[in-house]
């Protein structure tokens, strides 16, 4: 597999400084017990939430139906992200989407967790086989990272809830962390934008 350019150190440092001032980024403090068991430690974490005036069950139903391709801005961003792979003839057969994730946990009707394993800095994401929760938790390859994507609905009233999405990444070795960190800080601004758009799309659909 062909890696994306490795010369992002300066960009990474600048974005890391900027990220310290983003109030929606916090040190990893854990969460729901079932979710924590899937990733006891996270090296990178991103969290966003939105208030939605709709029943919790309706919100979660829209979460489960959502796909990245539903957002035209996300489609364009992924097209650009995957351009190096196409130029180097390492393109995936299909554009990356939530279908590439494995549903790991649904401990209750208001919580959902997806998992992904791979060398995400590679042009084709370097995805590793992960077809079950056991495959996710038992993966011991120190050259790849684990990514956990969670959605949680927190009711405020019968008709109003917060929807929170959180992305956590665990790097099993210093080498994996060194390679992933520049990639994370490079995509971080776009990733945050797409997460916020995702939440707004789900809010629109849930309140329609």
N, C-alpha and C positions, 0 to 999 in steps of 0.2 A: 504493500500500500504506500501511496505517496503522501508525505506529510505536507501540511500547509507551511509557508515560510516561517522560520524559527526566529526571525529578527524583530520581535515585537517587544523587546525588553523595556525600551524607553516608553513606548505607548502604554505598556502594562503598568509601569510605575506611576505614570501620570493619572491613568484611570483609577488606579487603586487609591491614590490620594483623594480623588474626587469622590470615590465611592464611600469614603469614610464620612462624608457629609450628607449621605442619602439616608433619611430617617427610616426608610422601609427595609434597610439592611441591618441585621443584628447578628451578634455572635450566636453560634449554635447552642440552644438551651434545651433541646429535646422537645417533645410534644406528647402526643398520644402514645400510650405504652406500646400498642401494636405497631405504630409507625416507627418508634424508637428502636424496636427490636430489628427492624429491617436495615437501619443504618445508625448504629450506636454513636458513630463519630462522623462529622462532616467537615471537610476542609473549606468548602465554599457553600454559601447559602444566599438565597434571594427570596424575598417574601413580598406579596402584594395582596391587598384586599379591597373589597368594594361592598357598599351597602345596597341591598336589593329588596325592593318592596314586592315580595312574592313568597308563597309558601315554600318551606325548605325542600319538600319533595319535588316541587316543580323546578327549583334551582338545580338540584342534583341531577334530575333527568336531563336538563340542558347541558350540564357538564359532561355527562356520559355520551351525549350525541355529538359534542363539538369535535371538529377536526381542524387542524392547522390550515388546510386548504380552504376552509370557509372564510378566511380573512385574506382579501386581495393583497394587503400590505405584507402579510406573512408569506404569501406565495412568492411575491417579488423578492423578499429578503432571502428566502431559501434558494431561489433561482440564482441569486448572486453568490450565496454561500457555496453552492455546489458547482459554480462555474469552473473553478480550478480542476475539479474532477473530470468535467466534460472536456476541457482543453487537453488534459493529460490522458484522456481515454480511460479514466478510472471512475466514470459516472455510475451511480446506482441505477438499477432498472426502473425505479420509481422514486419520486420526490419524497423526502423524509416527512413523516407525519406521526401522529399518535399511534397509528397502527403498528409502528415499529417497536413500541413499548410493550411490556408485559404487565398485565393487571396483577398486582402483588397482594393487595389487601383491600378489603371492604369490611372492616370490623363492625361497622354500624351503617345505617342508611345515609348518614351525613358525612362520611369520610371515604375517600377514594385515593389509592396510591398506585402509581405506575413506576416501573423500573426499567433501566436501560444500562447496558454494560458495553464499554468500548473505549477505543483510543480516539476520543472525540476531535482531537486536533488534526487527525488525518483527513485528507480531502474527501474520502467517502465515509467519514465518521468512525471507521475501524470497528464496526459493531461486532460484538462477540455473541455467540449463541446464548439465549436467555429465554427459555420457553415456559418457565414456571417460577414461582416464588423460591423454591429450593435452589434452582439454578442461579438465581440472583444472589441469595445469601451465601451459597456455598462456593461461589467463584473465588478462587485464590490466585488468579493470574495477577502478578504484581506490575504488569506492563499496561494494564487497562484500568479505567476508573468506573465507579458505579454512580449512576445518577438516579435520584429518587424525586419524582414529581407528585405532589400531593394536592388534593382539593378538600377543603373542610368547610361545611356550612354550619355557622353558629347562630341559632335563632335568637332574635331580640324580642320578637313577639310572634304570634301565630302567622302574621303576614309579612314580617320583615326579618331579614337575616343578613349576616356578613358572610360573604364568600371569600375565602382565603386560599390562595395558591402559593405553594412553596416549592422551590427547587433546591435540592441538596446534592452535593457531589463529594464523594469520598475517594481519595487517592491513596492506594495501598503502599506506595513507596515514594521516597524522595524524588526519584527519577520521574515517576508518573506525575507527581505534583509539579515538578519543574517544567515539564512539557505542557501540562494542562493550564497552568496559571496564566501565561501570556494569552492563550486562546480565550480563556474566561474573561479577562479584562478587555480583550479586543471586542468580543461579542456582547459584553455586558450592557452597554447602552441600548443596543437594538433588542436584546433579550428582554430588558425591562419594558421597553415600548410595546413589544408584542404581548407580554403578559398583561399589561394594562388594557390593551385592545381586546384581548381574549375575555377579560372580565367584563368589559363594557358590552361586548357582543352577547355574552351569556345573560347579562342584565336585560338587554333589549329583548331577547327572545323569551326570557322568563316573565317579563311584564307585558308582553304583547297581548 
